[in-house]
Amino acid sequence: MDEVLAELGIRFLAGGALVSLFALLGDLFQPKSFSGLFGAAPSVAIATLALTVHKHGPGYAAVEARSMALAAFGLYVYCACVSAWLYRRRRPVAPAALAAFVPWFAVAGAGWTLLWVLR
């Protein structure tokens, strides 16, 4: 139980420190909305990878990092599809957001399959 609490404490401190650092960096640049963008995913990913390296070693962390990169690409495809739909059609957001899950899952599935085959 103490080990779990220690790991949670480290996650909290490392994640909080990195979120604050990225938010500070984002606040230095224009537009200010970058602060929230930089404060979220990159800082959590870095903290998670650092803890993963510490607990499971660099090999395991490399697999996790590849998975994160693939997930980020899938999210990019999702965002690009939603943006294209909304820009061209000027329609409600909900149908675009729901429909874009299809290419996101397709990219994620293709990437997972590719990683599985190359393994």
OpenMM code with the backbone's topology and positions (N, CA, C; nanometers):
from openmm import Vec3, app, unit

residues = "MET ASP GLU VAL LEU ALA GLU LEU GLY ILE ARG PHE LEU ALA GLY GLY ALA LEU VAL SER LEU PHE ALA LEU LEU GLY ASP LEU PHE GLN PRO LYS SER PHE SER GLY LEU PHE GLY ALA ALA PRO SER VAL ALA ILE ALA THR LEU ALA LEU THR VAL HIS LYS HIS GLY PRO GLY TYR ALA ALA VAL GLU ALA ARG SER MET ALA LEU ALA ALA PHE GLY LEU TYR VAL TYR CYS ALA CYS VAL SER ALA TRP LEU TYR ARG ARG ARG ARG PRO VAL ALA PRO ALA ALA LEU ALA ALA PHE VAL PRO TRP PHE ALA VAL ALA GLY ALA GLY TRP THR LEU LEU TRP VAL LEU ARG".split()
positions = [
    Vec3(0.0818, -0.1190, 0.0000),
    Vec3(0.0000, 0.0000, 0.0000),
    Vec3(0.0865, 0.1259, 0.0000),
    Vec3(0.1953, 0.1226, 0.0765),
    Vec3(0.2850, 0.2380, 0.0824),
    Vec3(0.3504, 0.2641, -0.0524),
    Vec3(0.3806, 0.1562, -0.1269),
    Vec3(0.4425, 0.1719, -0.2582),
    Vec3(0.3464, 0.2404, -0.3557),
    Vec3(0.2202, 0.2040, -0.3477),
    Vec3(0.1192, 0.2657, -0.4344),
    Vec3(0.1042, 0.4133, -0.4013),
    Vec3(0.0994, 0.4464, -0.2730),
    Vec3(0.0872, 0.5866, -0.2330),
    Vec3(0.2106, 0.6670, -0.2727),
    Vec3(0.3285, 0.6060, -0.2618),
    Vec3(0.4511, 0.6742, -0.3022),
    Vec3(0.4501, 0.7017, -0.4522),
    Vec3(0.4061, 0.6016, -0.5309),
    Vec3(0.4003, 0.6224, -0.6757),
    Vec3(0.2985, 0.7295, -0.7124),
    Vec3(0.1844, 0.7293, -0.6470),
    Vec3(0.0850, 0.8331, -0.6724),
    Vec3(0.1386, 0.9712, -0.6359),
    Vec3(0.2116, 0.9796, -0.5257),
    Vec3(0.2716, 1.1070, -0.4853),
    Vec3(0.3728, 1.1566, -0.5871),
    Vec3(0.4556, 1.0643, -0.6365),
    Vec3(0.5544, 1.1019, -0.7384),
    Vec3(0.4845, 1.1467, -0.8662),
    Vec3(0.3802, 1.0732, -0.9055),
    Vec3(0.3039, 1.1129, -1.0242),
    Vec3(0.2448, 1.2531, -1.0060),
    Vec3(0.1896, 1.2766, -0.8890),
    Vec3(0.1286, 1.4062, -0.8602),
    Vec3(0.2326, 1.5176, -0.8683),
    Vec3(0.3460, 1.4984, -0.8051),
    Vec3(0.4494, 1.6025, -0.8038),
    Vec3(0.5127, 1.6222, -0.9411),
    Vec3(0.5507, 1.5126, -1.0052),
    Vec3(0.6144, 1.5236, -1.1370),
    Vec3(0.5160, 1.5801, -1.2390),
    Vec3(0.3942, 1.5279, -1.2400),
    Vec3(0.2931, 1.5777, -1.3336),
    Vec3(0.2615, 1.7238, -1.3093),
    Vec3(0.2449, 1.7616, -1.1834),
    Vec3(0.2145, 1.9009, -1.1504),
    Vec3(0.3269, 1.9952, -1.1884),
    Vec3(0.4510, 1.9517, -1.1632),
    Vec3(0.5652, 2.0356, -1.1982),
    Vec3(0.5746, 2.0537, -1.3495),
    Vec3(0.5554, 1.9452, -1.4240),
    Vec3(0.5641, 1.9559, -1.5691),
    Vec3(0.4472, 2.0344, -1.6287),
    Vec3(0.3287, 2.0152, -1.5744),
    Vec3(0.2140, 2.0938, -1.6212),
    Vec3(0.2416, 2.2416, -1.5980),
    Vec3(0.2933, 2.2751, -1.4811),
    Vec3(0.3239, 2.4156, -1.4514),
    Vec3(0.4311, 2.4703, -1.5443),
    Vec3(0.5345, 2.3901, -1.5705),
    Vec3(0.6419, 2.4336, -1.6597),
    Vec3(0.5891, 2.4570, -1.8011),
    Vec3(0.5126, 2.3631, -1.8525),
    Vec3(0.4586, 2.3787, -1.9871),
    Vec3(0.3596, 2.4944, -1.9940),
    Vec3(0.2805, 2.5140, -1.8891),
    Vec3(0.1875, 2.6272, -1.8865),
    Vec3(0.2646, 2.7593, -1.8880),
    Vec3(0.3751, 2.7638, -1.8151),
    Vec3(0.4586, 2.8838, -1.8149),
    Vec3(0.5169, 2.9088, -1.9533),
    Vec3(0.5681, 2.8042, -2.0170),
    Vec3(0.6214, 2.8198, -2.1524),
    Vec3(0.5121, 2.8630, -2.2496),
    Vec3(0.3950, 2.8015, -2.2379),
    Vec3(0.2843, 2.8385, -2.3248),
    Vec3(0.2390, 2.9814, -2.3032),
    Vec3(0.2526, 3.0293, -2.1817),
    Vec3(0.2105, 3.1661, -2.1492),
    Vec3(0.3052, 3.2700, -2.2102),
    Vec3(0.4263, 3.2278, -2.2418),
    Vec3(0.5235, 3.3194, -2.2999),
    Vec3(0.4982, 3.3456, -2.4479),
    Vec3(0.4210, 3.2581, -2.5128),
    Vec3(0.3990, 3.2691, -2.6563),
    Vec3(0.2564, 3.3122, -2.6864),
    Vec3(0.2353, 3.3590, -2.8091),
    Vec3(0.1032, 3.4008, -2.8542),
    Vec3(0.0454, 3.2925, -2.9429),
    Vec3(-0.0782, 3.2639, -2.9500),
    Vec3(-0.1849, 3.3105, -2.8626),
    Vec3(-0.1776, 3.2423, -2.7264),
    Vec3(-0.2431, 3.3003, -2.6307),
    Vec3(-0.2387, 3.2499, -2.4936),
    Vec3(-0.3061, 3.1139, -2.4800),
    Vec3(-0.3851, 3.0736, -2.5777),
    Vec3(-0.4503, 2.9426, -2.5703),
    Vec3(-0.3488, 2.8295, -2.5784),
    Vec3(-0.2264, 2.8574, -2.6249),
    Vec3(-0.1233, 2.7551, -2.6266),
    Vec3(-0.0879, 2.7087, -2.4862),
    Vec3(-0.1095, 2.7936, -2.3890),
    Vec3(-0.0769, 2.7586, -2.2505),
    Vec3(-0.1527, 2.6334, -2.2077),
    Vec3(-0.2805, 2.6285, -2.2349),
    Vec3(-0.3599, 2.5107, -2.2001),
    Vec3(-0.3224, 2.3897, -2.2814),
    Vec3(-0.2930, 2.4107, -2.4096),
    Vec3(-0.2540, 2.3009, -2.4967),
    Vec3(-0.1231, 2.2385, -2.4501),
    Vec3(-0.0241, 2.3210, -2.4213),
    Vec3(0.1048, 2.2693, -2.3778),
    Vec3(0.1000, 2.2133, -2.2365),
    Vec3(0.0081, 2.2629, -2.1570),
    Vec3(0.0014, 2.2179, -2.0181),
    Vec3(-0.0625, 2.0830, -1.9999),
    Vec3(-0.1257, 2.0290, -2.1015),
    Vec3(-0.2016, 1.9046, -2.0847),
    Vec3(-0.1205, 1.7824, -2.1265),
    Vec3(-0.1375, 1.7405, -2.2481),
    Vec3(-0.0846, 1.6120, -2.2937),
    Vec3(0.0678, 1.5981, -2.2855),
    Vec3(0.1462, 1.6946, -2.3324),
    Vec3(0.2913, 1.6728, -2.3289),
    Vec3(0.3460, 1.6524, -2.1880),
    Vec3(0.2987, 1.7291, -2.0956),
    Vec3(0.3524, 1.7179, -1.9597),
    Vec3(0.3116, 1.5857, -1.8946),
    Vec3(0.1897, 1.5436, -1.9160),
    Vec3(0.1442, 1.4159, -1.8596),
    Vec3(0.2191, 1.3012, -1.9256),
    Vec3(0.2410, 1.3091, -2.0569),
    Vec3(0.3139, 1.2035, -2.1269),
    Vec3(0.4579, 1.1925, -2.0770),
    Vec3(0.5226, 1.3050, -2.0592),
    Vec3(0.6619, 1.3026, -2.0121),
    Vec3(0.6702, 1.2460, -1.8707),
    Vec3(0.5810, 1.2883, -1.7845),
    Vec3(0.5815, 1.2360, -1.6472),
    Vec3(0.5544, 1.0860, -1.6459),
    Vec3(0.4603, 1.0416, -1.7262),
    Vec3(0.4283, 0.8995, -1.7333),
    Vec3(0.5466, 0.8198, -1.7862),
    Vec3(0.6115, 0.8692, -1.8906),
    Vec3(0.7265, 0.7978, -1.9456),
    Vec3(0.8427, 0.7937, -1.8467),
    Vec3(0.8646, 0.9016, -1.7745),
    Vec3(0.9728, 0.9024, -1.6746),
    Vec3(0.9466, 0.7987, -1.5663),
    Vec3(0.8245, 0.7913, -1.5192),
    Vec3(0.7915, 0.6911, -1.4178),
    Vec3(0.7976, 0.5499, -1.4746),
    Vec3(0.7603, 0.5339, -1.6002),
    Vec3(0.7652, 0.4026, -1.6641),
    Vec3(0.9090, 0.3554, -1.6795),
    Vec3(0.9980, 0.4457, -1.7188),
    Vec3(1.1400, 0.4097, -1.7290),
    Vec3(1.1924, 0.3674, -1.5922),
    Vec3(1.1561, 0.4423, -1.4892),
    Vec3(1.2028, 0.4116, -1.3541),
    Vec3(1.1515, 0.2764, -1.3050),
    Vec3(1.0266, 0.2465, -1.3357),
    Vec3(0.9653, 0.1251, -1.2813),
    Vec3(0.9887, 0.0015, -1.3681),
    Vec3(0.9809, 0.0166, -1.5026),
    Vec3(0.9853, -0.0998, -1.5907),
    Vec3(1.1052, -0.1038, -1.6842),
    Vec3(1.1803, 0.0033, -1.6928),
    Vec3(1.2966, 0.0052, -1.7802),
    Vec3(1.2690, 0.0731, -1.9133),
    Vec3(1.3778, 0.1048, -1.9861),
    Vec3(1.3637, 0.1797, -2.1110),
    Vec3(1.2945, 0.1022, -2.2237),
    Vec3(1.3092, -0.0280, -2.2285),
    Vec3(1.2446, -0.1065, -2.3335),
    Vec3(1.0931, -0.0972, -2.3268),
    Vec3(1.0403, -0.1127, -2.2079),
    Vec3(0.8957, -0.1036, -2.1872),
    Vec3(0.8469, 0.0384, -2.2156),
    Vec3(0.9255, 0.1366, -2.1735),
    Vec3(0.8886, 0.2766, -2.1971),
    Vec3(0.8896, 0.3087, -2.3461),
    Vec3(0.9796, 0.2458, -2.4224),
    Vec3(0.9837, 0.2690, -2.5666),
    Vec3(0.8548, 0.2214, -2.6328),
    Vec3(0.8043, 0.1078, -2.5886),
    Vec3(0.6777, 0.0575, -2.6425),
    Vec3(0.5645, 0.1536, -2.6069),
    Vec3(0.5647, 0.2019, -2.4843),
    Vec3(0.4617, 0.2975, -2.4424),
    Vec3(0.4719, 0.4276, -2.5221),
    Vec3(0.5939, 0.4731, -2.5483),
    Vec3(0.6132, 0.5972, -2.6241),
    Vec3(0.5633, 0.5810, -2.7671),
    Vec3(0.5892, 0.4637, -2.8284),
    Vec3(0.5367, 0.4383, -2.9621),
    Vec3(0.3847, 0.4409, -2.9618),
    Vec3(0.3261, 0.3838, -2.8590),
    Vec3(0.1804, 0.3843, -2.8486),
    Vec3(0.1271, 0.5263, -2.8339),
    Vec3(0.1953, 0.6085, -2.7551),
    Vec3(0.1538, 0.7480, -2.7382),
    Vec3(0.1638, 0.8237, -2.8699),
    Vec3(0.2707, 0.8013, -2.9447),
    Vec3(0.2878, 0.8694, -3.0731),
    Vec3(0.1790, 0.8274, -3.1711),
    Vec3(0.1475, 0.7008, -3.1724),
    Vec3(0.0416, 0.6514, -3.2598),
    Vec3(-0.0936, 0.7097, -3.2205),
    Vec3(-0.1193, 0.7158, -3.0918),
    Vec3(-0.2448, 0.7745, -3.0436),
    Vec3(-0.2522, 0.9229, -3.0794),
    Vec3(-0.1402, 0.9922, -3.0703),
    Vec3(-0.1382, 1.1347, -3.1067),
    Vec3(-0.1677, 1.1528, -3.2551),
    Vec3(-0.1155, 1.0644, -3.3387),
    Vec3(-0.1446, 1.0726, -3.4817),
    Vec3(-0.2932, 1.0447, -3.5075),
    Vec3(-0.3485, 0.9471, -3.4375),
    Vec3(-0.4918, 0.9198, -3.4501),
    Vec3(-0.5754, 1.0395, -3.4087),
    Vec3(-0.5350, 1.1057, -3.3012),
    Vec3(-0.6063, 1.2264, -3.2569),
    Vec3(-0.5942, 1.3383, -3.3601),
    Vec3(-0.4772, 1.3492, -3.4222),
    Vec3(-0.4595, 1.4488, -3.5279),
    Vec3(-0.5565, 1.4227, -3.6430),
    Vec3(-0.5678, 1.2956, -3.6847),
    Vec3(-0.6598, 1.2606, -3.7928),
    Vec3(-0.8031, 1.2956, -3.7537),
    Vec3(-0.8397, 1.2640, -3.6292),
    Vec3(-0.9733, 1.2971, -3.5795),
    Vec3(-0.9982, 1.4483, -3.5885),
    Vec3(-0.9051, 1.5273, -3.5381),
    Vec3(-0.9201, 1.6731, -3.5382),
    Vec3(-0.9249, 1.7288, -3.6805),
    Vec3(-0.8421, 1.6737, -3.7691),
    Vec3(-0.8425, 1.7195, -3.9078),
    Vec3(-0.9761, 1.6898, -3.9748),
    Vec3(-1.0321, 1.5724, -3.9478),
    Vec3(-1.1622, 1.5370, -4.0063),
    Vec3(-1.2731, 1.6286, -3.9539),
    Vec3(-1.2746, 1.6513, -3.8235),
    Vec3(-1.3770, 1.7396, -3.7671),
    Vec3(-1.3614, 1.8811, -3.8217),
    Vec3(-1.2393, 1.9300, -3.8268),
    Vec3(-1.2154, 2.0655, -3.8774),
    Vec3(-1.2580, 2.0783, -4.0230),
    Vec3(-1.2223, 1.9798, -4.1037),
    Vec3(-1.2588, 1.9850, -4.2460),
    Vec3(-1.4106, 1.9828, -4.2620),
    Vec3(-1.4771, 1.8966, -4.1869),
    Vec3(-1.6238, 1.8868, -4.1951),
    Vec3(-1.6885, 2.0200, -4.1565),
    Vec3(-1.6453, 2.0786, -4.0474),
    Vec3(-1.7063, 2.2028, -3.9999),
    Vec3(-1.6732, 2.3206, -4.0908),
    Vec3(-1.5541, 2.3226, -4.1451),
    Vec3(-1.5130, 2.4341, -4.2303),
    Vec3(-1.5888, 2.4330, -4.3630),
    Vec3(-1.6055, 2.3139, -4.4199),
    Vec3(-1.6694, 2.3040, -4.5514),
    Vec3(-1.8207, 2.3112, -4.5456),
    Vec3(-1.8793, 2.2529, -4.4422),
    Vec3(-2.0234, 2.2367, -4.4435),
    Vec3(-2.0985, 2.3313, -4.3500),
    Vec3(-2.0295, 2.3907, -4.2561),
    Vec3(-2.0942, 2.4817, -4.1591),
    Vec3(-2.2143, 2.4150, -4.0930),
    Vec3(-2.1920, 2.2949, -4.0427),
    Vec3(-2.2976, 2.2153, -3.9798),
    Vec3(-2.2750, 2.2081, -3.8287),
    Vec3(-2.3690, 2.1475, -3.7571),
    Vec3(-2.3505, 2.1303, -3.6119),
    Vec3(-2.2270, 2.0440, -3.5804),
    Vec3(-2.1724, 2.0657, -3.4649),
    Vec3(-2.0488, 1.9994, -3.4258),
    Vec3(-2.0699, 1.8514, -3.3930),
    Vec3(-2.1792, 1.8173, -3.3275),
    Vec3(-2.1990, 1.6804, -3.2789),
    Vec3(-2.1889, 1.5749, -3.3895),
    Vec3(-2.2551, 1.5903, -3.5053),
    Vec3(-2.2401, 1.4868, -3.6087),
    Vec3(-2.0970, 1.4737, -3.6591),
    Vec3(-2.0279, 1.5860, -3.6724),
    Vec3(-1.8884, 1.5808, -3.7175),
    Vec3(-1.8007, 1.5105, -3.6148),
    Vec3(-1.8217, 1.5432, -3.4882),
    Vec3(-1.7417, 1.4818, -3.3828),
    Vec3(-1.7667, 1.3314, -3.3742),
    Vec3(-1.8896, 1.2914, -3.3900),
    Vec3(-1.9215, 1.1479, -3.3853),
    Vec3(-1.8703, 1.0748, -3.5083),
    Vec3(-1.8880, 1.1336, -3.6258),
    Vec3(-1.8442, 1.0681, -3.7488),
    Vec3(-1.6923, 1.0543, -3.7549),
    Vec3(-1.6199, 1.1469, -3.6958),
    Vec3(-1.4738, 1.1437, -3.7018),
    Vec3(-1.4138, 1.0335, -3.6156),
    Vec3(-1.4950, 0.9707, -3.5307),
    Vec3(-1.4429, 0.8564, -3.4560),
    Vec3(-1.4054, 0.7412, -3.5491),
    Vec3(-1.4730, 0.7304, -3.6608),
    Vec3(-1.4449, 0.6208, -3.7549),
    Vec3(-1.3012, 0.6287, -3.8066),
    Vec3(-1.2567, 0.7417, -3.8646),
    Vec3(-1.1166, 0.7449, -3.9081),
    Vec3(-1.0172, 0.7351, -3.7924),
    Vec3(-1.0536, 0.7886, -3.6758),
    Vec3(-0.9634, 0.7785, -3.5610),
    Vec3(-0.9415, 0.6312, -3.5256),
    Vec3(-1.0495, 0.5555, -3.5148),
    Vec3(-1.0365, 0.4136, -3.4827),
    Vec3(-0.9680, 0.3371, -3.5948),
    Vec3(-0.9906, 0.3787, -3.7198),
    Vec3(-0.9229, 0.3133, -3.8318),
    Vec3(-0.7719, 0.3347, -3.8235),
    Vec3(-0.7308, 0.4561, -3.7945),
    Vec3(-0.5873, 0.4857, -3.7812),
    Vec3(-0.5287, 0.4107, -3.6615),
    Vec3(-0.5998, 0.4116, -3.5506),
    Vec3(-0.5510, 0.3416, -3.4317),
    Vec3(-0.5408, 0.1909, -3.4579),
    Vec3(-0.6414, 0.1348, -3.5219),
    Vec3(-0.6391, -0.0084, -3.5528),
    Vec3(-0.5287, -0.0447, -3.6497),
    Vec3(-0.5105, 0.0377, -3.7535),
    Vec3(-0.4038, 0.0126, -3.8500),
    Vec3(-0.2666, 0.0245, -3.7839),
    Vec3(-0.2496, 0.1242, -3.6994),
    Vec3(-0.1217, 0.1407, -3.6293),
    Vec3(-0.0938, 0.0266, -3.5337),
    Vec3(-0.1956, -0.0146, -3.4607),
    Vec3(-0.1785, -0.1271, -3.3679),
    Vec3(-0.1414, -0.2536, -3.4452),
    Vec3(-0.2103, -0.2762, -3.5568),
    Vec3(-0.1808, -0.3935, -3.6394),
    Vec3(-0.0385, -0.3867, -3.6932),
    Vec3(0.0009, -0.2698, -3.7405),
    Vec3(0.1367, -0.2526, -3.7933),
    Vec3(0.2413, -0.2791, -3.6852),
    Vec3(0.2199, -0.2249, -3.5675),
    Vec3(0.3142, -0.2494, -3.4583),
    Vec3(0.3171, -0.3957, -3.4186),
    Vec3(0.2032, -0.4608, -3.4235),
    Vec3(0.1953, -0.6028, -3.3879),
    Vec3(0.2721, -0.6873, -3.4901),
    Vec3(0.2571, -0.6539, -3.6186),
    Vec3(0.3236, -0.7302, -3.7245),
    Vec3(0.4747, -0.7064, -3.7206),
    Vec3(0.5160, -0.5820, -3.6960),
    Vec3(0.6596, -0.5495, -3.6936),
    Vec3(0.7303, -0.5968, -3.5673),
    Vec3(0.6571, -0.6381, -3.4716),
    Vec3(0.7143, -0.6803, -3.3445),
    Vec3(0.7910, -0.8025, -3.3607),
] * unit.nanometer
topology = app.Topology()
chain = topology.addChain("A")
for resn in residues:
    res = topology.addResidue(resn, chain)
    for name in ("N", "CA", "C"):
        topology.addAtom(name, app.Element.getBySymbol(name[0]), res)
